[in-house]
Amino acid sequence: MRDIITAKLAEIEKHENVRIIYAVESGSRAWGFASPDSDYDVRFIYVRPEEFYLKLERTRDVIEWQLDETLDINGWDLQKTLRLLHKSNPTVFEWDQSPVVYKITPEWVTIRNKINECFSMKAVLYHYINISRGDYNEYLKNDIVKLKKYFYAIRPILAAEWVLDKKCPPPILFTELVEAKLPTELLPIIEALLAQKAETPELGENKRIDILNEYIENSVTSLITAAGNLPNDSVSDWNTLNELFLSIVS
């Protein structure tokens, strides 16, 4: 698959007239809880020729290249990426830490060396809180639930707890977050779900797990209070990101 994905990235560069400066795996395969039939969520950052950014008309800042049962490939323009980084969007931090890297360039290393200057605890906390609350409300409140959704609701809680404790971007591997932040009494339940998910195409539906629901509800409530008590630490200085953008584009 790595050879196929590398060929796809080269195909994108040629067809779209872009330079891909970073490409990674995202989603369940990067987080460490993929199923045997999980697709490959390939994400990349690209740069267009300098004159593209001087046009008056608005142009798309994403490339959606492929979406099927095996591959989900899309990318962000460098300009979009840096604007989101200015807002401390956790997706950029997660891509930067992906354990599966398909392509990396000196340009991305330059960005990586500056990326933590854009980290905002408050913004990142609210992002993870909203993800967990959204998945929980949509998928886990009925009597019968999709068991895999517990991972998608609990992972952002653990990431938020890491941010509160360490005051830095959380690791991307679910097992690392579990080891550091999951209450001990929940470990056997999560470990059993992880083992089942690794061996079966789908965890399927079953009765909700009340102890996990209680943990999610209590954690989200606690995190909302903690985030609200934090001072505003948003990044206001564009200078560093502007310099990065201009140096890479030119």
N, C-alpha and C positions, 0 to 999 in steps of 0.2 A: 504493500500500500504506500510505503514511503516513496518508492520510485514513481508510482502513478501520480501521487500528489505533487511531487517535484516537477513532473512533466506538465501537470495542469497549471502550475504557477508560471512556468515558462510560456505556456500557451496564452495565459492571461496577459503577461507582459507584452507579448508580440501583438496580440489582437487589440488590446486597449491602449497601446503606446504608453505604458507606465513602467516605473521601476518599483519592484517590490522590495522594501527594505527590511521587512520582518514578517515571518509567517509561522504560526503555531497551531497546535491543537487546543481547542477549548471544549467546554462541556464535560460530559461524564467521563470521557477517556482521560482528560487532563485532571479531573477531580479525583479519579481513582475508584469510581464505582460504575464502570461500564458493564453492560450485559453482553453476552456473546454476539448479539446482532446489533449492537449500538452502531450508529453511523459515525462517520468521521467529521467532526465540526472544525473545519479549517478556517482560520481567521488570519487576515494579512493587512499590513499597512503599506500603502503605495504612494508614489509621488509622480505627478505628471510633469511634462515640460514646463519651463518657467513661464512661457507666454500664456499658458492655459489660465494661470492665476491672475492675469491682467485683463481678462475679458470682462465686459460690463454685464453680460447676461448671466443669470444664475445657472449653475450647472450642477449635476448630481455629484455628491461626494461619497457615494458608495458604489461598489461593484458587486452585484449578485450573480455569481457565475454558474453555480450548479446546485441543484437541490433534488436529490432522489433518495432511494433507500440506503445507499452506501455513502454518498458524499454530500456534505452541506458546506459549500465554499462561498465565502463572501469577505469583502474587505472594506476598509475605511481609507479615505484620502488622508494624507498627512495633516492637512489643515483641519479637518474634522477631528482627528485624533488629538491634536494639540489643544483645540478648543474645549474638548471634553476633559482633557487633562487639567486644564485651568479650573474646571468645575470639580476636580478631584473625583472624576467618574471611576468607580472601582473596576470596571471592565478593563481599562487600560492597565491598571496595576496587575490584574489577574493574567492578562495576556503576557505581560512582561515576565511573569513568574512561571509560565507554563513549563512543565517538565518535558514536553514534546515540542521541539523546535525544528521546523522544516527549513527555515532560512533566516539568517541573521547577517547584518551588514555593519560596517563601521558607523553608518549614520544612526542606526538604532542604538548602538553602544553609546554614542554621544547623548542621545535622549535618555537612555537608562541612567546615565551618570547624574542627570538632573531631575529625574522623575519624582523622587521623594520630596523635593522642594515644593511640589504641588499637592502634597497629601494633607487633607483636611479630615480630622477625626469626625467632626459633626456631619459633614456631607456623606462620608462613607457609612457611618452608622445608620443614618436615615435610609440610605440606599438598601442596605442589607435588611433593615427592619421591614421596609415596604415589600421586598421580595418574599420574605418569610410569611408575612401577614397575608399577602395576596395568594400564595400557594395554599396556605392553610385554609383560608376562607373559601377558596374555590374547590378544593379537592379533598379536604380531610375532616370536614365537620359532619358528614353523613354517617349512618350506621355502617355502610359498606364503602370502603375507600380503595383507591389505587395505592398500594403499599409503597411503590417507588417514590411517590410524592413526599414521603417522610424525609427522604434525603434532601429534596429540594427546599423543604421548609426548615430543616434542622441545620443544614450547612451554613446558611447565612446567619443564623443565630450564633453558631460557634465562631464564625468569622467576626461578627460584631463584638462578641465577648473578648476575642483576641485583641481587637483594636482598642477596647477600653483598657485592657490590662497592659499591652505592650506599646501602645501608642505608635503603631506602625502598620503598614499593610499586612493582612493575614496571609499565611501560606495557602497555596492552592489545593494541596492534597487533603482530601477529607480525613484520611486516617491520622494525619498530623494534628488536625483540628480536634478530632475526637480524643486523641491521647491527651491533649493539653486542656480541653475545656468541657468535655461531656461529663456530666455527673456519673460517678462510678456505678450507681445502681441501674443506669440505662445501658451500660456497655454490653451486657449479654444480648439484649434485644437488638441493638444496632449491629453487633457482630453477626448475629444470626441472619439478619436481613441482608447484610453485605455478602455473606457466603451464598445465600440463595440467589441474589441478583447476579453474582459472578458466574453461576452455573446454568441459569435459565434465561431464555429469551425475554420473558416478561415476568415480573413478580406477580402480576395479576391483581385481582381484587380480593379483599377479605374484610373481616370485621375491623373496625378502627381499633387502634391500640390506645386505650384511654390514658395510660401513664405517659405516653409520648404526646398526646394531645394536651394534657395538663402541663407538661413541661414547655411546650411551644407557647401556649397561652400565657403562662406566668413569665416566661423569658421575654416575650415581646412587650408585655406591660412594663417589666423592669427596664428594658432597654430604651423604651420611649421616654421614661422618666430620666434615665441617665443622659440620653442625648439632649433632652431639653435643658438640662443643667449645665451643659458644656458651653463655654464661650464661643463666640463666632470666630472661627479660625480659617475662613475662606481665603483663597489666594487672590490678591488684588493686582499684583504686579505682572504685567504682560511682557516685560522687557526680555526676560530669559527665553520665553517661548517664541517671541518674535525673532530673536536672534537665531534660535535653533531652526525655525522655519526657513528663514532667508538663507542661512548657510547651507541647508540641505537642498533647497530648491535651485539655488544658483550654482 
